[in-house]
Amino acid sequence: MKFSVIIPLYNKAPYVTKAIGSVLAQTFADFELIIVDDGSKDNSFSLALKAIEGSSNCHIYKQENAGVSVARNNGVALSQGEYLCFLDADDLWAPTFLEEMSNLIAEF
C-alpha cells in the first residue's frame, strides 16, 4: 500500500463526512484511511463510521481524549502505507491529491 491517510477526529460532526468523502473520491486508489477519534463528545464517531461503511481500506479507532498529537501518533502506529498523509477532519482534498503526490514522488 502506498499511502496511509490519517484523520484525527475530535468534535467535527459538521465537517467529517465531507472530509472522509474527499478521501474516498481520490483518483488514486492505493491507500488506507485511518480515523482516530479522540474522545469526541458529539456524534463525529458515528458519522465517520457511517461514511466509511463498506470500505475495506478504511479503519476507525476510538481513544480517550488525549489531544490531536496523540491521535495522529496512534494513527501512525496503526498505519501500513509507505507514505503518511495527514488530513484534518474539517478539511478537504481535491480528487487528484493522492495521484499528484504519487507523481511528484516518482518524479523527484
C-alpha positions in Angstrom: 0.0 0.0 0.0 1.4 3.4 -1.0 -0.4 5.9 1.3 -1.8 5.8 4.8 -4.2 8.7 5.3 -4.7 9.6 8.9 -7.5 11.8 10.2 -7.5 12.7 13.8 -11.1 13.4 14.8 -12.5 15.5 17.7 -15.9 17.1 17.7 -16.1 17.8 13.9 -19.6 16.5 13.2 -20.5 19.2 10.7 -17.4 18.5 8.6 -16.2 14.9 9.0 -18.5 13.3 6.4 -17.2 15.7 3.6 -13.6 15.2 4.7 -13.9 11.5 4.5 -15.8 11.7 1.2 -12.9 13.7 -0.2 -10.5 10.9 0.6 -12.8 8.2 -0.7 -13.2 10.1 -4.0 -9.5 10.0 -4.8 -8.5 9.0 -8.3 -5.5 7.2 -6.8 -6.8 4.1 -5.0 -3.7 2.6 -3.4 -4.3 4.0 0.1 -5.7 3.1 3.5 -7.7 5.6 5.6 -7.2 5.6 9.4 -9.5 7.7 11.5 -8.7 8.1 15.2 -11.5 9.6 17.3 -10.0 11.5 20.2 -12.9 11.1 22.6 -15.4 13.2 20.7 -18.4 14.4 22.7 -20.7 15.0 19.6 -21.7 12.4 17.0 -18.5 12.6 15.0 -17.6 9.0 15.6 -21.0 7.6 14.4 -20.9 9.9 11.3 -17.4 8.8 10.4 -18.3 5.2 10.9 -21.3 5.5 8.6 -19.1 7.4 6.0 -16.6 4.5 5.7 -19.2 1.7 5.8 -18.5 -0.9 3.2 -14.9 0.4 2.5 -12.4 -2.3 3.3 -9.5 0.1 3.2 -10.9 2.3 6.0 -10.5 1.8 9.7 -11.7 3.8 12.7 -10.5 3.7 16.2 -11.5 5.4 19.5 -9.3 6.6 22.2 -9.9 8.7 25.3 -9.3 12.4 24.8 -5.5 12.9 24.7 -5.1 15.6 22.1 -4.6 15.8 18.4 -0.9 14.9 18.5 -1.6 11.6 20.4 -4.4 10.8 17.9 -2.0 11.4 14.9 0.7 9.4 16.5 -1.7 6.5 17.2 -2.7 6.7 13.6 0.9 6.4 12.5 1.4 3.4 14.8 -1.5 1.7 13.1 -0.5 2.6 9.5 0.9 0.2 6.9 1.5 2.5 4.0 4.8 3.5 2.5 4.0 7.2 2.9 1.9 9.1 5.5 -0.6 11.7 4.7 -2.5 13.8 7.3 -5.9 15.4 6.8 -7.8 17.3 9.4 -11.4 16.3 9.9 -12.6 19.8 8.8 -10.5 19.9 5.6 -10.9 18.6 2.1 -8.7 17.2 -0.7 -9.2 17.7 -4.4 -10.0 14.3 -6.0 -6.5 14.1 -7.6 -4.5 14.9 -4.5 -3.0 11.5 -3.9 -2.4 10.9 -7.6 -0.5 14.2 -7.8 1.5 13.3 -4.7 2.4 9.9 -6.2 3.5 11.5 -9.4 5.7 14.0 -7.6 7.3 11.2 -5.5 8.1 9.3 -8.7 9.5 12.4 -10.4 11.6 13.7 -7.6 
